[in-house]
Amino acid sequence: MDFGSLETWGYLAVAFFSFGGSLFIVAAAGVFSFMGHMDLVTALVVAMVFNFMGDNFLFYLGKYQKKEIQPYFAKHKRKIALATLIMRKYGVLSIFIQKFLYGIKTLVPLSMALAKYDFKKFIIFNVFASIVFVLTIGLSAYYASESIITMFSYIKENPWIAPVVLFSIIGSAWFIMEKLTKKR
């Protein structure tokens, strides 16, 4: 067994980062599966299970460890308010929506717990939300792998593109979140 290979550590990486809700690791698992470095079904099942567990853990923290986690979210009051508004406006759909929204995906389960949402209902809906999220991202990446690989090859030949794209994405995400979380 090669302990330096993607086959050995790839599934652990998928588990670890899926617990945190990373859509990039799920997409990467789809691409690596296309390339033959991982098994698609195994990678997606691992991602589903750990994504599900991660959001349940956040809900648990919000419900039963409220005082211990409040200092960590003191600087994110506007984001928590936005997550609460999303939860109130969309109800159960917010469990599905939050999986795809970077910046507030951690806060929606916490907000739902703080709003005294039923833990059993959250778990049931979170099962389906995790399945939808992982299948959407993982299979999209798998079927778009040729384009993704071509794009990365182009970026490898033109390395100046990577920082421009990265800063554009980060800047756009920051700008959108600032606009969404400011008072009107």
C-alpha positions in Angstrom: 0.0 0.0 0.0 1.4 3.4 -1.0 0.8 5.8 1.8 1.6 8.8 -0.4 -1.0 8.1 -3.1 -4.3 9.8 -3.8 -6.1 6.4 -3.5 -4.9 6.1 0.1 -5.5 9.7 1.3 -8.2 10.9 -1.1 -11.1 9.4 0.7 -9.9 10.8 4.0 -9.6 14.2 2.4 -13.1 13.9 1.1 -14.4 12.9 4.5 -12.6 15.7 6.3 -13.5 18.5 4.0 -17.0 17.3 3.4 -17.6 17.4 7.2 -16.8 21.2 6.8 -19.2 21.5 3.8 -16.7 22.0 1.1 -18.2 21.8 -2.4 -14.7 22.0 -3.9 -13.6 18.6 -2.5 -16.8 17.0 -3.8 -16.1 18.5 -7.2 -12.5 17.3 -7.0 -13.7 13.8 -6.1 -15.8 13.8 -9.2 -12.9 14.8 -11.4 -10.5 12.4 -9.8 -13.1 9.6 -10.2 -13.3 10.5 -13.9 -9.5 10.2 -14.1 -9.6 6.8 -12.5 -7.9 7.8 -9.2 -11.0 7.3 -7.0 -14.2 5.2 -7.2 -17.1 7.6 -7.9 -19.7 5.8 -5.8 -17.4 5.4 -2.8 -16.2 9.1 -3.0 -19.8 10.4 -3.2 -21.1 8.2 -0.4 -18.2 9.3 1.9 -19.0 12.9 1.0 -22.7 12.5 1.7 -22.2 10.8 5.1 -19.6 13.4 6.3 -21.5 16.4 4.9 -24.6 15.1 6.8 -22.6 14.6 10.0 -21.0 18.1 9.7 -24.3 19.9 9.5 -25.8 17.8 12.3 -22.8 18.6 14.4 -23.3 22.4 13.8 -27.0 22.0 14.7 -26.0 20.2 17.9 -23.5 22.9 18.8 -26.2 25.6 18.3 -28.8 23.8 20.3 -26.8 22.4 23.2 -23.5 24.4 23.4 -24.8 27.9 22.7 -22.8 29.7 25.2 -19.6 28.0 24.3 -19.8 28.9 20.6 -21.2 32.5 20.8 -17.8 34.2 21.1 -16.7 32.7 17.8 -19.6 34.2 16.0 -19.6 37.7 17.6 -18.1 39.2 14.4 -20.6 37.5 12.2 -23.9 39.0 13.5 -25.0 40.2 10.1 -24.3 36.9 8.5 -26.2 35.1 11.3 -29.1 37.6 10.7 -29.0 36.8 7.0 -29.0 33.0 7.7 -32.0 33.5 10.1 -33.9 35.5 7.4 -33.2 32.8 4.9 -34.4 30.2 7.3 -37.6 32.1 8.1 -38.3 32.9 4.5 -37.6 29.5 3.0 -38.2 27.2 5.9 -37.2 23.6 5.1 -35.8 24.7 1.7 -33.1 26.7 3.6 -31.5 23.4 4.6 -31.1 22.6 0.9 -30.1 26.2 -0.1 -27.4 26.6 2.5 -25.4 23.7 1.2 -24.6 25.7 -1.9 -24.0 29.1 -0.3 -20.4 29.7 0.8 -20.2 32.1 3.7 -23.4 31.2 5.4 -23.5 27.4 5.1 -22.1 27.1 8.6 -24.5 29.6 10.0 -27.8 28.2 8.8 -27.7 25.0 10.9 -26.6 27.2 13.9 -29.4 29.7 13.3 -32.0 26.9 13.0 -30.8 25.4 16.3 -30.9 28.8 18.0 -34.4 29.3 16.6 -35.4 26.1 18.3 -36.1 24.2 15.1 -36.8 20.5 15.8 -33.6 18.5 15.7 -35.3 15.3 14.4 -36.9 17.3 11.5 -33.5 18.8 10.7 -31.9 15.4 10.6 -34.5 14.0 8.2 -34.3 17.0 5.8 -30.5 17.1 6.1 -30.2 13.5 4.9 -32.0 14.5 1.6 -30.2 17.9 1.4 -26.8 16.1 1.7 -27.7 13.7 -1.0 -28.9 16.4 -3.4 -25.9 18.6 -2.7 -23.3 15.8 -3.2 -24.9 14.3 -6.2 -25.4 17.7 -7.9 -21.8 18.9 -7.3 -20.1 15.5 -7.7 -21.9 14.3 -10.8 -21.7 17.7 -12.4 -17.9 17.7 -11.9 -17.6 14.1 -13.1 -19.5 14.8 -16.3 -17.7 18.1 -16.9 -14.3 16.6 -16.1 -12.9 16.9 -19.7 -13.7 20.6 -19.7 -12.3 21.1 -16.2 -9.1 19.2 -17.0 -8.7 21.3 -20.2 -9.2 24.5 -18.3 -6.5 23.5 -15.7 -4.1 22.5 -18.5 -4.6 26.0 -20.0 -4.0 27.6 -16.6 -0.9 25.5 -16.2 0.4 26.9 -19.5 -0.6 30.5 -18.5 0.0 30.7 -14.7 -0.9 34.4 -14.4 -4.6 33.5 -15.0 -5.0 31.6 -11.7 -4.4 34.5 -9.3 -6.7 36.8 -11.5 -9.5 34.2 -11.4 -9.0 33.5 -7.7 -9.0 37.2 -6.7 -12.0 37.8 -9.0 -14.0 35.0 -7.3 -13.0 36.0 -3.8 -13.7 39.7 -4.6 -17.1 38.9 -6.1 -18.1 36.7 -3.2 -17.0 39.3 -0.7 -18.8 42.1 -2.6 -22.1 40.0 -2.8 -22.0 39.1 0.9 -21.3 42.6 1.9 -24.3 43.8 -0.2 -26.6 41.1 1.2 -25.6 41.7 4.8 -25.8 45.5 4.9 -28.8 47.3 6.1 -31.0 48.9 3.5 
